[in-house]
Amino acid sequence: MAQSENEKTSPPRPTRAERSEQTLNALLDAAAEVVGELGYQDASVARITLSAGVAQGTFYNYFNSRQDLFDELLPRMGREMLAYIQDNVDMSASGAERERQRFTAYLHYLRENPGFYRVLYQAETLAPQAHRDHIGNVVSGYVRSLKRGWDRGEMPMYDAEEIEAIAYILTAIRDYFSMRYGREMCDEAVTRKAIDTYTKVIMHGVFSGN
């Protein structure tokens, strides 16, 4: 028997596993939105599930508690942030130019996702394990990138054992820099000038002699 036009064009129904993943992502996306707007303390299960469009009881099919969700939230958002940066960096660039692109992409990410700032900085006290996991992910990615550059001779002033310390230094600079220049209210020209200054510091302090 010939299929009707609707039968031919209807997309396949999502599987149970796919529906479950969609609900989980909806809860995490909603939590990111609610925490980003209100902070962890006011991000109740009721507010999160309302934003996600699911019943409150559904929440506990995925998380044992609100804190359980918070412990997953920042590392997930951090992975999305790192992916955004990677997508906006020319991996063939070397030394200070690659770091300039990475830094600029981070600031752009903050402007496009202003809630990330609150999720990150409140996590240190309200979701400390998530904060540790996130910093670990960021630093380990930095170490891998710097090590590739070091292997290409981009950091002649340093030895391999110093790379992790440099990664932490750059992470700290980025975090404090973003307090001033990663907000929407900061003038774009001011931000560009600040990035130029950052690049000079990196060029002469990390990649000097490259």
Phi and psi in degrees as a GROMACS rama.xvg file:
@    title "Ramachandran Plot"
@    xaxis  label "Phi"
@    yaxis  label "Psi"
@TYPE xy
-70.2437  140.775  ALA-2
-77.0774  146.363  GLN-3
-71.7445  164.966  SER-4
-62.2716  -38.3282  GLU-5
-64.8688  -38.9915  ASN-6
-65.378  -32.7062  GLU-7
-73.6751  -33.4318  LYS-8
-102.489  -13.2276  THR-9
-67.0525  130.009  SER-10
-68.9988  153.296  PRO-11
-64.7217  145.505  PRO-12
-68.4822  142.043  ARG-13
-64.2949  146.217  PRO-14
-72.5722  170.332  THR-15
-61.0835  -40.5846  ARG-16
-64.8541  -39.2922  ALA-17
-67.0604  -40.979  GLU-18
-63.4356  -39.8078  ARG-19
-63.2766  -42.419  SER-20
-66.1698  -37.9536  GLU-21
-62.9062  -41.2888  GLN-22
-66.6371  -42.8342  THR-23
-59.5077  -45.8042  LEU-24
-63.9681  -37.2345  ASN-25
-63.3968  -40.6373  ALA-26
-66.0526  -42.8558  LEU-27
-68.3743  -39.856  LEU-28
-63.7236  -41.4104  ASP-29
-65.8823  -40.4023  ALA-30
-63.1092  -41.1733  ALA-31
-59.8534  -41.3009  ALA-32
-68.6629  -46.0297  GLU-33
-70.0738  -46.7416  VAL-34
-64.417  -40.4372  VAL-35
-61.3336  -30.2165  GLY-36
-90.9096  -41.6284  GLU-37
-111.411  -15.6314  LEU-38
91.2335  165.63  GLY-39
-63.5502  -42.8594  TYR-40
-63.4911  -32.8153  GLN-41
-97.3928  4.76666  ASP-42
-88.8923  81.43  ALA-43
-77.9167  160.437  SER-44
-58.8482  -38.3593  VAL-45
-61.7015  -44.665  ALA-46
-66.0468  -41.4052  ARG-47
-65.4244  -46.6829  ILE-48
-69.0817  -34.5658  THR-49
-62.1182  -45.1085  LEU-50
-64.6753  -35.1326  SER-51
-78.4373  -16.8032  ALA-52
76.578  31.6762  GLY-53
-127.999  163.651  VAL-54
-72.41  151.89  ALA-55
-59.8277  -37.4722  GLN-56
-62.1205  -29.9178  GLY-57
-63.0184  -31.861  THR-58
-52.5545  -42.0426  PHE-59
-80.1842  -1.53496  TYR-60
-77.724  -15.7761  ASN-61
-117.877  -28.8826  TYR-62
-136.177  142.06  PHE-63
-74.0459  -27.2887  ASN-64
-159.477  171.811  SER-65
-62.2145  -39.9583  ARG-66
-63.5996  -34.5972  GLN-67
-59.9245  -41.7753  ASP-68
-66.097  -45.4797  LEU-69
-58.2541  -34.4916  PHE-70
-69.3086  -18.6829  ASP-71
-98.2635  -19.2289  GLU-72
-66.3764  -55.6928  LEU-73
-64.3909  -45.3223  LEU-74
-57.7785  -37.6795  PRO-75
-65.4732  -47.1759  ARG-76
-63.7518  -36.3692  MET-77
-62.6782  -39.7353  GLY-78
-64.5731  -38.581  ARG-79
-64.4353  -40.4486  GLU-80
-63.466  -44.7779  MET-81
-64.3199  -37.5583  LEU-82
-65.6623  -39.852  ALA-83
-60.0613  -46.3061  TYR-84
-62.0626  -45.7938  ILE-85
-59.7075  -38.3915  GLN-86
-69.2997  -18.0982  ASP-87
-113.059  19.016  ASN-88
-122.441  132.918  VAL-89
-77.2584  106.581  ASP-90
-68.2143  -13.0737  MET-91
-83.8155  -12.8801  SER-92
-67.7802  154.753  ALA-93
-126.338  159.186  SER-94
54.2214  -133.422  GLY-95
-62.4826  -31.4484  ALA-96
-66.2473  -41.5139  GLU-97
-63.9469  -40.726  ARG-98
-67.535  -36.4802  GLU-99
-60.5846  -45.4315  ARG-100
-64.1308  -41.5545  GLN-101
-61.6296  -44.2536  ARG-102
-66.8273  -43.6005  PHE-103
-62.3086  -41.4888  THR-104
-63.0429  -38.4764  ALA-105
-62.264  -45.1922  TYR-106
-64.6993  -38.948  LEU-107
-63.4217  -39.706  HIS-108
-60.7097  -43.3628  TYR-109
-61.9604  -38.1687  LEU-110
-69.6065  -32.6262  ARG-111
-81.5153  -21.7623  GLU-112
-132.373  68.1572  ASN-113
-61.5736  -25.0439  PRO-114
-67.8437  -21.264  GLY-115
-58.9897  -37.2429  PHE-116
-59.5338  -46.5346  TYR-117
-68.748  -42.1404  ARG-118
-57.2032  -43.5511  VAL-119
-66.7206  -52.3339  LEU-120
-79.2178  -26.7477  TYR-121
-77.724  -21.9674  GLN-122
-63.3341  -29.0887  ALA-123
-56.7533  -33.9845  GLU-124
-106.196  -28.9291  THR-125
-102.541  -15.1722  LEU-126
-146.413  63.471  ALA-127
-61.0781  -36.042  PRO-128
-65.9064  -40.3687  GLN-129
-62.5187  -39.6902  ALA-130
-64.2165  -44.3314  HIS-131
-62.3734  -43.2456  ARG-132
-62.9779  -42.3059  ASP-133
-63.4777  -48.9018  HIS-134
-61.0989  -39.7559  ILE-135
-60.3394  -41.9403  GLY-136
-64.5363  -43.9047  ASN-137
-64.0344  -47.9526  VAL-138
-66.6601  -41.4123  VAL-139
-63.1401  -36.556  SER-140
-66.8559  -40.0308  GLY-141
-61.9131  -44.5808  TYR-142
-59.9989  -44.1138  VAL-143
-62.1389  -43.5886  ARG-144
-65.0237  -46.4275  SER-145
-64.4541  -36.6244  LEU-146
-64.3898  -38.8908  LYS-147
-62.6363  -41.9814  ARG-148
-65.0329  -41.2732  GLY-149
-60.9651  -40.9065  TRP-150
-61.7295  -28.1678  ASP-151
-88.5347  4.25707  ARG-152
83.0676  21.8038  GLY-153
-79.9262  -14.6462  GLU-154
-130.015  65.1786  MET-155
-66.5529  -17.0841  PRO-156
-80.7582  -9.94724  MET-157
-122.464  157.013  TYR-158
-104.935  170.586  ASP-159
-61.0673  -32.0056  ALA-160
-70.7055  -12.6527  GLU-161
-92.9092  -7.68704  GLU-162
-63.7907  -42.0947  ILE-163
-61.0811  -43.1115  GLU-164
-61.2881  -40.4182  ALA-165
-63.0333  -40.054  ILE-166
-60.9957  -41.8219  ALA-167
-67.0656  -38.9403  TYR-168
-61.2213  -46.6  ILE-169
-65.8152  -37.6295  LEU-170
-63.5985  -42.3972  THR-171
-65.4265  -42.2672  ALA-172
-59.7473  -46.1662  ILE-173
-61.1241  -43.273  ARG-174
-64.683  -46.6052  ASP-175
-73.6042  -34.9759  TYR-176
-59.225  -41.2636  PHE-177
-67.2185  -22.2191  SER-178
-62.1039  -31.5389  MET-179
-98.0314  -39.4406  ARG-180
-113.999  0.76654  TYR-181
-100.644  10.3339  GLY-182
-100.223  153.989  ARG-183
-62.0022  -31.966  GLU-184
-75.288  -9.32361  MET-185
-78.1086  130.637  CYS-186
-61.2553  136.632  ASP-187
-61.6805  -39.9132  GLU-188
-64.7628  -37.8677  ALA-189
-64.3901  -42.1492  VAL-190
-63.4176  -43.712  THR-191
-60.8868  -41.9563  ARG-192
-63.8211  -39.8227  LYS-193
-65.6448  -38.1324  ALA-194
-65.514  -38.1668  ILE-195
-59.4694  -42.6085  ASP-196
-65.1147  -44.2896  THR-197
-57.7771  -42.9041  TYR-198
-62.7942  -39.6909  THR-199
-61.497  -43.9265  LYS-200
-60.9642  -45.1898  VAL-201
-67.2864  -41.2801  ILE-202
-60.9724  -42.9031  MET-203
-91.866  -19.9733  HIS-204
-99.5069  -28.3422  GLY-205
-113.271  -47.0627  VAL-206
-102.81  18.1776  PHE-207
-58.2714  133.965  SER-208
89.5718  -4.28589  GLY-209
